[in-house]
């Protein structure tokens, strides 16, 4: 979880998204907290390919980094 949290913060995910565990309170993108539709598969696909205003990070992040962030978000969303 620590590595996922570090990547979440290093890539400034909290600038757009809310995630209490990371101390993030962004309001541009959807909140991850209590988001019942947020699955690991959805997170990986969205981080990789982007969606709506969310840019694609595939090619900027490694597949392992994307998987680590997705696992972290899904594990700590409250």
Buried (B, 14 or more C-beta within 10 A) or exposed (E): EEEBBBBBBEBEBBEBBBBBBBEBEBEEBBBBBEBEEBEEEBBBBBBBEEEEEBEEBBEEBEEEBBBBBBBBBBEBBE
